[in-house]
Amino acid sequence: MSNRVVGQSVPKIDAATKVRGQRKFPQDFNMKGQLYAKVVWSEYPHARVLKIDVSPAEALPGVVAILTSKDVPVNEYGINIVDQPVLVGEGEKVRWLGDRIAIVIGESEKIAQEARQLVRVEYEPLPVVSDPREAMKPGAPLIHEERGDSNILKHVKIRKGDIEKGFAEADVVIEKYYLTPHVEHAYMQPEAGVGYIDEKGRVTVIAAAQWSHDDLHQISHMLDLPLDQVREIVPAIGGAFGGREDMYIQHLLALCAYCVRRPVKMVFDREESIRNTGKRHPYYMKYRTGATRDGKLTAVEIELISDAGGYASTSIPVLNNAASFAAGPYVVPHAKVDAYTVYTNNAVTMAMRGFGSTQPAFAYEMQMNKLAEALGVDPVELRMKNLLEDGSIALTGNPMPKGVGIKETLRQAALGAGWREEGDQWIKPDLGTPSAPYRRRGIGVACGYKNVGYSFGFDDKSKVIVELALDESGEVARALVKLGASDQGMGAHTALAQIAAEALGIDYEKVRVALVDTSVVPNGGSCSASRHVYMSGNAIIRACQEAVRKRQEALRTGERRVSVEYEYHGRSVRPTTPYDDENGMCDPHISYGYTSQIALVEVDVETGQTEVLKFLAAQDVGKAINPEMVKGQAGGGVHMGLGYALTEEFIQKEGLVKTRRFSEYHIPTVADMPREFIPFIVEVPDPTGPFGAKGVGEMTTLPTAPAIISAIHDAVGVWIDNLPATAEKVWWKMREKAGMA
Amino acid sequence: MPTLKMILNGQEVFVDVEAGDLLADVLRDKLGLIGTKISCGEGECGACAVLVDGRAVDSCLYPALKAQGREVTTIEGLGQDNRLDPIQQAFIDKTAPQCGYCIPGMVISAKALLDENPHPTRQEIEEGISGNLCRCTGYYQIIEAIELAAERLAEKGGPK
């Protein structure tokens, strides 16, 4: 196959309408006669609802309906475990601030806003559990009494080799404790949408969503309606990063439309979006890592505790992922991992870029850099001795499939940063003179890897329909790709259109990707796990190959239309398996993406402020379908990783939220970004990927924080083991080190 | 109800507003100009930026009546005769939009910058968009797009 389109940085399929401001996002939809809805949120992180009095609100002119738990046909939902009430009724419990008591629907937004202040709710406050380490102890107040006598949702165990033997072989052992905070997705487009009854009587929702077909299952359960009586339309999505994998507004819009039979619009403001939706899990991580004098890893012992918040969401799959990547992209012969996820009354935690691979990446890379220091070995060199290769045995006992590009990413990043390679030795560059006498320079290295597609035996699949319209001469005039693959902004539709054009041998401009409307497109699976290029790309190639064959038939019969449906299953190329209950051995993932990053920083010793001068990011994507989009993923991943490292912390005190707006929760501005950013695209093909492609979206965030934090240590000699490394924290650590604190 | 009269994207418009109405809401809800985005609603992110008499303002904080008699330009007012403004074209060419929700505000900020300073340094570009948050891109391709637009405009003999 020629590479006419794949590998080219063609303009994104939606770029022109986005720069004109014409692209419609959920808040841009309005319908004739629409009403407006507002949520009455819980005021307590843990309490029993004694009484709900809606009468003062009902009395307000213009209020159309106030929905409470009694109005929900089946008052429960949940993406992984059905443990969430849609609305919390009298006698029931609220378990975090994102729980909802009622939905107020009025003739205008103002009326709905005013009326929700008038709903009176009486609570009986209950003991708040805000630290998962406390919550997992026997006797801790239970968050979900109905789910047994412990707050522990899941314990994953991995036992590989002989841990005692491994530590006996070690000459150096590093033991440390790490903590990563709650993180807000902070997509720029707050939750919004319209719910209505369509012309066929279906309960229909227009909203941003990462997996519309899964939302449908949850909505149909909630409304006790058959699947064909519910419908979801996903227009332009203003970012997601995992945060729209669960429903935060979709089901509420469906419920409103179902109850009042009129179009209902709802828009969250920024504070609601931050206060009342899911977050990245905080992880409390204990690491003990051993290595021989010549730098070979011998053993690692790990405890991970994750804070699930009030409801399970995807905390268990996130934990499964975290555990499988806990040792990093290294060969470690002996390992013991105990990983727990635990209910608390904090914010619900959920998918976010990396899906559990991000938190341990901070810990295992900090361990590697501490080991390098303890051994007196260059950090690049230490990694090169231990990194995975094709066929290496990973933490869960599985051989790594072909296409392990991690060493190549590190080589390119290190050479780009000025390292010299001399035989097996790597020599760190001279960092130059700091820009001021009160500033110190440092450099830090980190690696990471993550799965592509759904794991642990899940039947991950993508179904696609490819339709060709042939012109008079039988040439393909247009191709339409129909699949339920949300494009949350990263360019999934562009990449998939490129793959289709390539597979059909036609111009990119002739390919359209249908709007995600569950009444039209088949289930493409979730827009997460960096999976669409791989999973849906594989589906599209096969559908297009069949379409090309069918076109030959059409040429004989004079038919002008060709339509092919194809469902691709990940297990057709690589079946995965769940954890063994006893030792955790399994073949967890379908495919992987790899990344290495290097940060050059200056730290102001008078204030503790860190500035990242230069940042190198190398990602092995197998094959860059669209190189500029890959660079965009690198830039965005590093943005999120830099926030993780230096500025971002969603703060709660006893379950109450202290960071409710962008001036309190600091995502990096342009001024916070590295002055110089150098992305490297590495292409070590995965033979099972479309044109060799893997995934890229999530991997680019993994090594950013440990690279920056290790660079801070290189500059001023302090280790910041709990993120973020704010100026205050660095300053205090420096004082402590100088014996002044 | 007071009537707001303004020159909106080159056309004189009259619209009835209430005293407390904000420009962003009037543009979006009363005039149907959905290109102006609301993200934080309190002047912290720049998604709602529009030009008032050539200066970029956060329309989510800007009282609509303050625009009385002024020239207001939204993202829909850029470019001519269905042709894109060079800044918009450069954003496409540099793959700057990802989700695109911040992009109208970014383009407006870039427009205000280049109108005033046609040959900005990289530092000046960063300052020009320092009030605009983006969660997707890391800003690099947005900066490159503004650099490219400045180059192209210089070849054509300046902006406007």
Interface residues (C-beta under 8 A of the other chain):
Chain A: S9 P11 K12 D14 A15 A16 K18 V19 R20 G21 Q22 R23 K24 F25 Q27 D28 H185 A186 Y187 M188 Q189 P190 A236 I237 G238 G239 F241 D269 R270 Q488 G489 M490 G491 N626 E628 M629 K631 G632 A634 G635 G636 G637 V638 H639 M640 R661 F662 S663 I667 T669 V670 A671 M673 F677
Chain B: R28 L33 I34 G35 T36 K37 I38 S39 C40 G41 E42 E44 C45 A47 T74 I75 E76 L78 G79 L84 Q88 Q89 F91 I92 D93 K94 T95 A96 P97 Q98 C99 G100 Y101 C102 I103 P104 V107 E126 E127 I129 S130 N132 L133 C134 R135 C136 T137 G138 Y139 Y140 Q141 I142 I143
